[in-house]
Amino acid sequence: MTDLEELVRATLAHRADDTPSAQRLAEAVRARRRRSRRTRQGLAVVAAAAATAAAVVIPLTLTASPHAGRDKATAPPPAPKPATERLIGFHGIELTVPASWKINDTRCGTPVADTVIRDEGGVPTCLIVRPRQVNSVELQVNTPSMAKTIRDSTGVTNARGVYLMRGHAGRDIGVIVPSVGVLAFVHTTAPALADRIINSIELTKTDSTGCNMRETPLQAPFETGSFRVRPYVISPTTTAIAICHYEDNWLVSSAVAAGPQLANIVHAANTAPFGLVHTPRTKGAYDPCSQSVARGGEAGSGFILLAHDLDGTTQRLWAHIGFCGPLGITNGGRAGALTEALASAITAPLHTGFAFPNKLLPGPG
């Protein structure tokens, strides 16, 4: 064990209540990422074939700038919601669900417990029956094809003053938020709960974890040099990390890592090999690195991590897990290469899957 590992483990030991179990979802991510739950269930055979052909992943764009790094926190962390509620941020909105609900608690895309489904990543292709008495909210980016699944929609303004289109989508209530391009499928056993969730939708520029709803650009200029200006990627005295995942420059999921999850991220980042890595360039007419996520690419995608330190400062980090551009994590003064341990540590708090490249080459590419 290196001195750095000992320092990290000693500093975070009081927060490591349990030995965490790494959830490796890489094998489950061969299905096409943007496929909806309804499409997966209706076209399982077709999806299985498409999953073999589509190797696009949850992408994140790693960037750093000469001015990046540790910035003074400009505001205290937001007050936590009551224990009975849970705030979910997605693509310009926040909504409230019961605190007991989970995130992406599905099997083959079908909810198996009360859950919010968003930024699920790839999922296995199979058909299962949805259990009765299970409530769910599925959040997606609105597209013309998905909007057509909502029937008899009418324009309404909810209790937060947000204009919505509300209609029926099978047994679900379909809701479109036109101003930010969000589509939600609300499925509850009690109509009052559905109304409460829909009335909680509000527009916001920053979610409850501190993540901005939009980040443009995610690919900032890289510093030149060895990326060894600092002795670590993430300070060993970090108390919590807000993880912000973006697709097409919009926030698709966020979470705050503490305790064992925090220890995993700090350890994986600080023990990763120095520098960034990249994959061999894709050959052929189709270039996923220049295409949006909506078109199966990685442009406009990435992770931003906000590491809150004991001294009251916040360190901003950029991470990229995918197939395009520099892969790994950096604070602008030191970088760590992408590893499976790092990818798992970052995505586990979000309950989202990832795909890992088969071949990595040294350098940012």
C-alpha positions in Angstrom: 0.0 0.0 0.0 1.4 3.4 -1.0 1.6 6.4 1.4 -1.2 8.0 -0.6 -3.5 5.1 -0.2 -2.8 5.0 3.6 -3.6 8.7 3.8 -6.8 8.4 1.9 -8.0 5.4 3.9 -7.0 6.9 7.3 -8.7 10.2 6.5 -11.9 8.5 5.3 -12.1 5.6 7.7 -14.6 7.3 10.0 -17.0 7.5 7.0 -16.6 4.0 5.8 -19.4 2.2 7.7 -19.5 -0.8 5.5 -17.3 -2.4 2.9 -19.0 -1.3 -0.3 -19.9 -3.8 -3.0 -19.0 -2.5 -6.4 -21.8 -2.9 -8.9 -20.3 -3.7 -12.2 -23.0 -3.0 -14.8 -20.7 -3.0 -17.8 -22.0 -6.4 -19.1 -25.5 -5.0 -19.0 -24.8 -2.0 -21.2 -24.7 -3.5 -24.6 -28.3 -2.6 -25.3 -28.9 0.7 -27.1 -28.9 3.5 -24.6 -31.7 5.7 -25.8 -34.3 2.9 -26.2 -37.4 3.5 -24.0 -38.8 1.0 -21.6 -41.9 0.6 -23.8 -39.8 -0.1 -26.9 -37.6 -2.6 -25.1 -40.5 -4.6 -23.8 -42.4 -4.6 -27.1 -39.4 -5.4 -29.3 -37.2 -7.6 -27.2 -36.0 -9.8 -30.1 -35.1 -6.8 -32.2 -33.5 -5.1 -29.3 -31.3 -8.0 -28.7 -29.9 -7.8 -32.2 -29.5 -4.1 -32.0 -27.7 -4.4 -28.7 -25.0 -6.4 -30.4 -24.5 -3.8 -33.1 -24.6 -0.7 -31.0 -21.5 -0.1 -28.9 -22.3 3.4 -27.8 -22.0 4.0 -24.1 -22.7 6.4 -21.3 -20.2 9.0 -22.4 -18.6 11.7 -20.3 -16.3 14.3 -21.6 -13.1 14.9 -19.6 -11.8 18.5 -19.7 -9.6 20.8 -17.8 -8.7 24.5 -18.1 -5.8 26.5 -16.8 -8.1 28.2 -14.4 -9.8 25.0 -13.2 -9.4 23.5 -9.8 -10.3 24.6 -6.4 -12.7 27.4 -6.1 -14.2 29.0 -3.1 -17.7 27.8 -2.3 -20.1 30.7 -3.2 -23.0 29.5 -1.2 -23.8 26.9 1.6 -25.2 23.6 0.5 -29.0 23.6 0.0 -31.1 22.6 3.0 -32.1 18.9 2.8 -35.7 18.0 2.0 -37.8 16.5 4.8 -37.3 12.7 5.2 -40.7 12.0 3.6 -39.6 13.6 0.3 -36.9 13.1 -2.3 -36.0 15.7 -5.0 -35.1 14.4 -8.5 -33.4 16.7 -10.9 -33.5 16.1 -14.7 -33.0 18.2 -17.8 -34.1 21.5 -16.4 -36.7 20.4 -13.9 -37.0 19.0 -10.4 -39.9 17.0 -9.0 -40.6 15.4 -5.7 -41.3 11.7 -5.0 -41.7 9.8 -1.7 -38.3 9.4 0.1 -38.8 5.6 0.1 -38.6 5.4 -3.7 -35.4 4.1 -5.3 -33.5 5.1 -8.4 -33.6 2.8 -11.5 -34.8 -0.2 -9.5 -35.8 -2.2 -12.7 -35.3 -5.5 -14.3 -34.9 -5.4 -18.0 -36.3 -1.9 -17.9 -39.4 -2.9 -15.9 -39.9 -1.4 -12.4 -39.8 -4.0 -9.7 -40.2 -1.5 -6.8 -41.3 2.1 -6.3 -38.7 3.9 -8.4 -37.7 6.9 -10.5 -36.2 5.8 -13.9 -33.8 8.2 -15.4 -30.3 7.9 -17.0 -30.5 4.1 -16.8 -27.8 3.3 -19.2 -28.0 0.1 -21.1 -30.2 -2.7 -19.8 -30.5 -6.4 -20.5 -33.2 -7.2 -23.1 -35.9 -9.5 -21.7 -39.7 -9.4 -21.0 -41.0 -9.5 -17.4 -44.4 -8.7 -16.0 -44.6 -5.5 -14.0 -45.5 -6.3 -10.4 -48.8 -4.9 -9.1 -48.8 -2.0 -6.7 -45.5 -0.7 -8.0 -45.3 3.1 -8.6 -42.9 4.8 -10.9 -41.9 7.9 -12.7 -39.9 7.6 -15.9 -38.0 10.7 -17.1 -36.9 11.0 -20.7 -35.9 13.7 -23.2 -38.9 14.5 -25.3 -38.9 13.4 -29.0 -41.6 13.6 -31.6 -42.0 9.8 -31.7 -42.3 9.5 -27.9 -44.7 12.5 -27.7 -47.0 10.6 -30.0 -47.4 7.9 -27.3 -49.4 10.4 -25.2 -53.1 10.5 -26.1 -55.7 13.1 -25.4 -53.3 15.6 -24.0 -54.4 19.0 -22.8 -52.4 22.1 -21.7 -52.4 22.7 -17.9 -50.5 24.8 -15.5 -49.4 23.0 -12.3 -49.2 24.3 -8.8 -45.7 25.6 -9.4 -46.8 27.7 -12.4 -45.2 25.3 -14.9 -47.1 24.9 -18.2 -47.5 21.1 -19.0 -49.2 18.9 -21.6 -50.9 16.1 -19.7 -52.6 13.1 -21.3 -52.7 9.3 -21.2 -50.0 6.8 -22.3 -51.5 3.4 -21.8 -52.0 3.0 -18.0 -49.6 5.8 -17.3 -50.2 9.6 -17.2 -48.0 11.2 -19.8 -46.6 14.6 -19.1 -44.6 16.9 -21.4 -42.8 20.0 -20.2 -42.4 21.9 -23.5 -40.1 24.6 -22.2 -37.2 22.2 -21.4 -38.1 19.2 -23.6 -38.9 16.7 -20.8 -41.3 13.8 -21.0 -42.5 12.0 -17.9 -44.5 8.8 -17.6 -46.2 8.7 -14.2 -47.6 5.4 -13.0 -49.2 5.3 -9.5 -51.7 3.1 -7.7 -53.3 6.3 -6.1 -54.4 9.2 -8.3 -53.7 11.6 -5.5 -50.0 10.6 -5.6 -49.8 11.1 -9.3 -51.3 14.6 -9.0 -48.9 15.4 -6.2 -45.9 14.4 -8.2 -47.0 16.3 -11.3 -47.8 19.4 -9.2 -44.3 19.3 -7.8 -42.6 19.8 -11.2 -40.7 23.1 -11.3 -38.1 24.7 -13.5 -34.7 25.3 -12.1 -31.2 26.1 -13.2 -29.4 24.2 -10.4 -30.7 21.0 -8.7 -30.7 20.2 -5.0 -27.2 18.6 -5.2 -25.7 21.8 -6.6 -25.4 20.5 -10.2 -26.1 23.0 -12.9 -28.9 21.9 -15.3 -26.8 22.9 -18.3 -23.0 22.9 -18.8 -21.6 24.3 -22.0 -19.1 23.4 -23.1 -18.0 20.3 -21.3 -14.9 20.0 -23.4 -12.7 22.8 -22.0 -9.1 23.2 -23.1 -6.6 20.9 -21.5 -3.5 22.0 -19.7 -0.3 21.0 -21.2 2.3 19.2 -19.1 2.5 16.1 -17.0 -0.7 16.7 -14.9 1.4 16.3 -11.7 1.1 19.8 -10.4 -0.9 18.6 -7.4 -0.1 15.6 -5.1 -3.6 14.1 -5.6 -6.6 14.3 -7.9 -9.2 14.6 -5.1 -8.3 16.0 -1.7 -8.2 13.2 1.0 -10.1 15.6 3.3 -13.1 15.8 1.0 -16.3 15.3 3.0 -18.8 14.8 0.1 -18.9 14.8 -3.7 -21.8 15.9 -5.9 -21.7 13.9 -9.1 -23.3 15.5 -12.2 -23.9 13.5 -15.4 -24.6 15.4 -18.6 -25.9 14.3 -22.0 -26.2 16.8 -24.8 -25.1 19.4 -22.2 -28.2 18.7 -20.0 -28.1 17.2 -16.6 -29.6 13.6 -16.7 -28.7 12.4 -13.3 -27.0 13.6 -10.1 -26.2 12.3 -6.6 -24.1 13.1 -3.6 -21.5 10.6 -2.6 -20.6 10.2 1.1 -19.3 7.5 3.3 -18.1 4.3 1.5 -19.1 5.7 -1.9 -17.0 8.8 -1.3 -14.1 6.7 -0.2 -14.3 4.6 -3.3 -14.2 7.6 -5.6 -11.3 9.3 -3.8 -9.3 6.0 -3.7 -10.0 5.2 -7.4 -9.1 8.7 -8.6 -5.9 9.1 -6.5 -4.5 5.6 -7.2 -5.3 5.7 -11.0 -2.2 5.8 -13.3 -1.0 9.3 -14.0 -2.4 11.1 -17.1 -5.3 10.5 -19.4 -5.9 7.7 -21.9 -7.9 7.3 -25.1 -9.3 4.7 -27.4 -8.2 4.0 -31.0 -10.0 6.3 -33.4 -13.2 4.9 -35.0 -12.8 4.2 -38.7 -15.7 4.6 -41.1 -18.2 7.3 -42.2 -20.0 7.4 -38.8 -18.1 9.3 -36.1 -19.8 9.0 -32.7 -17.5 11.6 -31.2 -19.1 14.3 -33.3 -22.7 13.1 -32.8 -25.1 14.0 -30.0 -26.3 11.4 -27.6 -29.7 11.6 -29.2 -28.0 10.3 -32.4 -26.0 7.7 -30.6 -22.8 9.7 -30.0 -21.0 11.3 -27.2 -20.8 15.0 -28.1 -22.0 17.2 -25.2 -21.6 14.5 -22.6 -19.6 14.3 -19.5 -19.3 14.2 -15.7 -18.6 17.1 -13.4 -17.7 16.3 -9.8 -18.0 19.0 -7.1 -15.8 17.9 -4.2 -16.6 19.7 -0.9 -13.6 19.9 1.4 -13.4 20.2 5.2 -11.9 23.7 4.7 -15.1 25.0 3.1 -13.8 25.1 -0.5 -15.2 23.2 -3.5 -12.9 21.5 -6.0 -14.3 21.1 -9.5 -13.3 18.0 -11.5 -14.0 16.7 -15.0 -14.4 13.0 -15.8 -15.0 11.1 -19.0 -16.0 7.4 -19.3 -16.6 6.4 -22.8 -14.9 6.0 -26.2 -14.3 9.6 -27.4 -11.6 12.1 -26.4 -9.4 12.0 -23.2 -10.6 9.4 -20.7 -10.2 9.6 -17.0 -10.5 12.3 -14.4 -8.7 15.6 -13.8 -8.7 18.6 -11.5 -6.8 20.7 -14.0 -3.5 20.2 -12.2 -3.4 16.4 -12.0 -5.1 13.7 -14.0 -5.9 10.0 -13.4 -6.4 7.5 -16.2 -9.7 5.8 -16.8 -9.9 2.4 -15.0 -12.8 0.1 -14.4 -12.6 0.9 -10.7 -12.9 4.6 -11.4 -15.8 4.1 -13.8 -17.6 1.9 -11.2 -17.0 4.3 -8.4 -18.3 7.4 -10.2 -21.4 5.7 -11.7 -22.5 3.6 -8.7 -24.1 6.5 -6.7 -26.1 7.4 -9.8 -27.4 3.8 -10.3 -26.5 4.0 -14.0 -24.6 1.6 -16.2 -21.4 2.1 -18.2 -19.5 0.4 -21.0 -15.7 0.1 -20.8 -13.4 0.2 -23.8 -11.6 -2.9 -24.8 -8.4 -1.0 -25.6 -6.9 2.1 -24.0 -3.9 4.0 -25.3 -1.7 6.3 -23.2 -2.2 10.1 -23.6 -5.3 12.2 -24.2 -5.3 11.3 -27.9 
